[in-house]
Amino acid sequence: MKNTLVSIIESRLNSKDSGYGNDLLGLMMESTQKQEGLRMNIDEIIDECKTFFFAGHETTSHLLTWTMFLLSTNPEWQEKLRDEVVRECGIEIPNADNLSKFKLVTLINTIRLF
């Protein structure tokens, strides 16, 4: 993981483009150039990237586990949601563009939030 991050950081440092990008890594790299007392060194940037990666991975893993549990305990909703996915996507694998078409998924998320 560290070698991959070092490679990405080095490619951005060696880039002829202005700036380091408009993502989180780019913002952290810009901080190495600004404000003398608040600089981040490369090791700190790598540690922050690892933290975000693993925290995001764990959060997503827990979300998917909880979703599978709820669907397994509610077979009637499992069937309704499956029918909606097949109706909207056919035999294609659902993707981000299809999400707005899923009315039941949106309804369930709204009910759980309030």
Beta strands, then each sheet from edge to edge (+ up, - down):
end
